[in-house]
């Protein structure tokens, strides 16, 4: 239910006072004592005006005081709120207060929603981290127990088990190093060494680095470009990491006998790099969380298949540190394309 404005309520009250005063004066004139005709009209009018002015001032003071307390509690106004109300009408004060409270409530709702989202992310992140570390830790524990219970003396298994424990240890170290790197990227503590370098040469080196993995899965790797000697201004080591992570993801989730292509082309002052494949693809519903730490598109896929689960998170942070953006286009069952740009040197 919407109530009338305060000024209208005071006006209606003044009219009611006018009517009551006129009726009372008429009653007094007819039954008690004659009243002068001038006073007969002046008394009710003066009474109504007096009520209107008095209630308007008192109500304004009351509203100012209550709003000052309200604003002080939600901290949306200056401490000296009386100055803020000097040129405002009573109706304006109420309307602005309603708007400010609605804005404050909306802001609080957004903050609560954000806190809940962060809490869910924290809970999921800790669960994923525990899951990632649990597998290699349990493997190491099993190998060590086997060796302690007599396997150490058996030359047929002791070296094999130690090698497997070493592989699991390397996986834990890899996860911790990636986490450390992401943390540094998030707080801008990882120094970027920007320098001009040949993007095509770096792309070729990255392709060579993953060639063995690609051959195991019969995936062909190609490099496409329109012109030679395309130089960019970026951190060569970090961009190599970006390309390697994208290529490894493409191989891990690619189809056998498939292909992965790095395309490099120049658009104005930017060099755009695309890594595309014809693999299993990604459903659009995963896009908002694709670059989160440990987020898995394929929940049922083996944990070792996609590396540490931190690759895309690192990719995004590295590209963000270069003041650029990375985007993804994908169709489930058809393939994926990751695109980012760097400053041309």
C-alpha positions in Angstrom: 0.0 0.0 0.0 1.4 3.4 -1.0 0.9 6.2 1.5 0.5 9.9 0.5 3.5 12.2 0.7 4.2 13.8 4.2 3.3 17.3 2.9 -0.1 16.0 1.7 -0.8 14.3 5.1 0.0 17.6 6.9 -2.3 19.5 4.4 -5.1 17.0 5.0 -4.6 17.4 8.7 -4.8 21.2 8.3 -8.1 20.9 6.4 -9.5 18.6 9.1 -8.5 21.2 11.7 -10.1 23.9 9.6 -13.3 21.9 9.4 -13.3 21.1 13.1 -12.5 24.8 14.0 -15.3 26.1 11.8 -17.8 23.6 13.2 -16.8 24.4 16.8 -17.0 28.2 16.1 -20.4 27.7 14.6 -21.6 25.7 17.6 -20.2 28.4 19.9 -21.9 31.1 17.9 -25.3 29.5 17.9 -25.6 28.1 21.4 -23.2 29.9 23.7 -22.3 33.4 22.6 -22.4 35.4 19.4 -19.2 35.6 17.5 -18.2 38.5 15.3 -18.5 37.6 11.6 -14.9 38.4 10.9 -13.6 36.2 13.7 -16.1 33.5 12.5 -13.8 32.9 9.5 -10.5 34.1 10.8 -10.3 31.7 13.8 -10.6 28.5 11.8 -8.2 29.7 9.1 -5.6 30.8 11.7 -6.0 27.5 13.5 -5.4 25.5 10.2 -2.4 27.6 9.3 -0.9 27.2 12.8 -1.4 23.5 12.7 0.1 23.2 9.2 3.2 25.3 10.0 3.7 23.7 13.5 3.4 20.1 12.3 5.5 20.7 9.2 8.4 22.1 11.3 8.1 19.4 14.0 7.8 16.6 11.5 10.8 17.9 9.5 12.9 18.0 12.7 11.8 14.5 13.6 12.5 13.1 10.1 15.9 14.9 10.0 16.9 13.4 13.3 15.7 9.9 12.5 17.3 9.9 9.0 20.6 11.1 10.5 20.6 8.1 12.8 19.7 5.8 9.9 22.4 7.2 7.6 24.9 7.0 10.4 24.1 3.3 10.9 24.4 2.4 7.2 27.2 4.9 6.5 25.9 6.4 3.3 25.8 10.1 4.3 28.2 12.6 5.6 28.4 13.0 9.4 27.0 16.5 9.3 23.7 15.4 7.8 21.9 18.7 8.7 23.9 20.5 5.9 22.7 17.9 3.4 19.0 18.6 4.3 19.1 22.4 4.2 17.7 22.8 0.7 15.6 19.7 0.6 11.9 19.6 1.0 10.2 17.2 3.4 9.0 15.0 0.5 12.4 15.1 -1.1 14.1 14.0 2.1 11.8 11.0 2.4 12.1 10.1 -1.3 15.9 10.3 -1.2 16.0 8.3 2.0 13.9 5.5 0.4 16.2 5.5 -2.7 19.3 5.4 -0.5 18.0 2.6 1.6 17.1 0.6 -1.6 20.5 1.2 -3.0 22.1 0.2 0.2 20.0 -3.0 0.4 20.8 -3.8 -3.2 24.6 -3.3 -2.5 24.3 -5.5 0.6 22.5 -8.2 -1.4 25.3 -8.1 -4.1 28.0 -8.3 -1.4 26.3 -11.3 0.3 25.9 -13.0 -3.1 29.6 -12.4 -3.8 30.6 -13.7 -0.4 28.5 -16.9 -0.9 30.1 -17.3 -4.4 33.6 -16.9 -2.9 32.8 -19.3 -0.1 31.6 -21.9 -2.6 34.7 -21.3 -4.7 37.0 -21.7 -1.6 35.2 -24.9 -0.6 35.4 -26.4 -4.1 39.0 -25.2 -4.5 40.1 -26.9 -1.3 38.3 -30.1 -2.2 39.9 -30.1 -5.7 43.3 -29.4 -4.2 42.9 -32.2 -1.7 41.8 -34.6 -4.5 44.8 -33.6 -6.7 47.3 -34.1 -3.9 45.7 -37.2 -2.5 46.4 -39.5 -5.5 50.2 -39.0 -5.6 50.5 -38.9 -1.8 48.7 -42.3 -1.5 50.8 -43.7 -4.3 54.0 -42.6 -2.5 52.7 -44.0 0.8 51.9 -47.3 -0.8 55.3 -47.7 -2.5 57.2 -46.8 0.7 55.1 -49.2 2.8 55.8 -52.0 0.3 59.5 -51.3 0.4 59.6 -51.1 4.2 57.8 -54.4 4.5 60.5 -56.2 2.6 60.3 -54.9 -0.9 63.5 -52.9 -0.4 65.5 -56.2 -0.4 63.9 -57.4 -3.7 65.9 -56.0 -6.6 63.1 -56.7 -9.0 60.7 -54.2 -7.4 62.7 -51.8 -5.3 64.0 -49.6 -8.2 60.7 -49.8 -10.0 58.8 -48.6 -6.9 61.3 -45.9 -6.1 60.9 -44.6 -9.7 57.1 -44.6 -9.4 57.3 -42.8 -6.1 59.6 -40.2 -7.8 57.0 -39.7 -10.5 54.3 -39.0 -7.9 56.7 -36.7 -6.1 57.3 -34.8 -9.3 53.5 -34.4 -9.7 53.2 -32.9 -6.3 56.0 -30.5 -6.9 54.5 -29.5 -10.3 51.1 -28.8 -8.6 52.8 -26.7 -5.8 54.9 -24.8 -8.3 51.9 -24.0 -10.5 49.9 -22.8 -7.4 52.9 -20.6 -6.3 53.0 -19.1 -9.8 49.3 -18.4 -9.9 49.5 -16.7 -6.5 52.3 -14.5 -7.6 50.5 -13.6 -10.8 47.4 -12.7 -8.8 49.3 -10.3 -6.6 51.5 -9.0 -9.5 54.6 -10.3 -7.7 55.8 -12.3 -10.7 58.0 -9.9 -12.7 57.4 -9.8 -16.5 60.4 -9.5 -18.6 59.1 -7.8 -21.7 61.3 -8.0 -24.8 60.8 -8.3 -28.6 61.0 -11.8 -30.0 60.0 -13.8 -33.1 56.5 -15.3 -32.3 56.7 -17.8 -35.2 60.0 -19.2 -33.9 58.6 -19.5 -30.4 55.5 -21.3 -31.7 57.7 -23.7 -33.6 59.7 -24.5 -30.5 56.5 -25.1 -28.5 55.3 -27.5 -31.2 58.6 -29.4 -31.1 58.3 -29.6 -27.3 54.9 -31.5 -27.4 55.5 -33.4 -30.6 56.2 -36.7 -28.9 52.9 -36.6 -27.0 51.1 -35.6 -30.2 52.6 -38.6 -32.1 51.5 -41.0 -29.3 47.9 -39.9 -30.0 48.4 -39.6 -33.7 47.6 -35.8 -33.6 49.2 -33.6 -36.3 50.5 -30.2 -35.3 50.6 -27.3 -37.7 51.7 -23.7 -37.7 50.0 -21.3 -40.1 51.0 -17.7 -40.8 50.7 -15.2 -43.6 54.0 -13.4 -43.2 57.4 -14.3 -41.8 59.3 -12.7 -38.9 56.3 -11.7 -36.8 57.8 -10.0 -33.7 55.9 -9.3 -30.5 56.8 -7.4 -27.3 56.1 -9.8 -24.4 57.7 -12.1 -21.8 59.0 -14.9 -24.0 59.2 -17.5 -21.2 55.6 -16.9 -20.0 54.2 -16.9 -23.6 56.0 -20.2 -24.2 54.2 -21.5 -21.1 50.9 -20.3 -22.4 51.3 -22.0 -25.8 52.6 -25.2 -24.2 49.7 -25.4 -21.9 47.2 -24.8 -24.7 48.9 -27.4 -26.9 49.0 -29.9 -24.1 45.3 -29.4 -23.4 44.5 -29.8 -27.1 46.4 -33.1 -27.2 44.9 -34.4 -23.9 41.4 -33.7 -25.0 41.9 -34.3 -28.7 40.6 -37.2 -30.8 43.0 -39.8 -32.2 44.1 -38.9 -35.8 43.0 -35.3 -35.1 44.9 -32.1 -35.7 45.9 -29.0 -33.7 46.8 -25.7 -35.4 48.6 -22.6 -34.2 47.6 -19.6 -36.4 49.5 -16.3 -36.1 48.4 -13.1 -37.9 48.8 -9.4 -37.5 45.9 -7.0 -36.9 47.0 -3.3 -36.7 49.3 -3.0 -33.7 48.4 -6.5 -32.3 49.6 -10.0 -33.1 46.8 -12.5 -32.7 47.5 -16.1 -31.9 44.9 -18.9 -32.2 45.3 -22.5 -31.0 42.5 -24.6 -32.5 41.7 -28.3 -32.7 39.0 -30.7 -33.8 38.9 -32.5 -30.5 36.0 -33.2 -28.1 35.1 -29.6 -27.7 33.6 -27.8 -24.7 30.0 -27.1 -23.9 29.1 -23.4 -23.6 27.9 -23.9 -20.0 31.5 -24.4 -18.9 32.8 -21.1 -20.3 32.3 -18.9 -17.2 34.4 -21.3 -15.1 36.8 -22.6 -17.7 39.8 -20.7 -16.4 39.3 -21.5 -12.7 41.9 -23.5 -10.8 41.3 -27.2 -10.9 38.0 -26.8 -12.8 37.3 -29.9 -14.9 35.1 -30.0 -17.9 35.1 -33.7 -18.0 34.4 -34.8 -14.4 34.7 -38.5 -15.2 38.1 -38.1 -17.0 41.2 -39.5 -15.3 43.0 -36.9 -13.2 46.3 -37.5 -15.0 44.8 -36.8 -18.4 44.6 -33.0 -18.0 47.9 -32.4 -16.1 47.7 -30.5 -12.8 44.3 -28.8 -13.7 46.0 -25.4 -13.4 47.1 -24.9 -17.0 44.2 -22.7 -18.2 44.3 -20.7 -14.9 48.0 -19.9 -15.5 47.3 -19.0 -19.1 44.6 -16.5 -18.2 46.8 -14.8 -15.5 49.8 -14.6 -17.9 47.7 -13.0 -20.6 46.1 -10.6 -18.1 49.5 -9.6 -16.9 50.3 -8.6 -20.5 47.2 -6.3 -20.4 45.4 -8.5 -22.9 42.5 -10.9 -23.0 42.1 -14.6 -23.9 38.8 -15.9 -25.4 37.5 -19.3 -26.3 35.1 -20.6 -29.0 34.1 -24.2 -28.9 31.3 -26.6 -30.0 30.9 -29.8 -28.1 32.0 -32.7 -30.4 33.5 -30.4 -33.0 36.5 -28.7 -31.5 37.9 -25.7 -29.6 39.7 -22.4 -30.4 41.6 -20.3 -27.9 42.6 -16.8 -29.0 44.8 -14.1 -27.5 46.7 -11.1 -28.7 50.1 -9.5 -27.9 51.5 -6.1 -28.7 53.4 -6.0 -32.0 57.1 -5.2 -31.6 
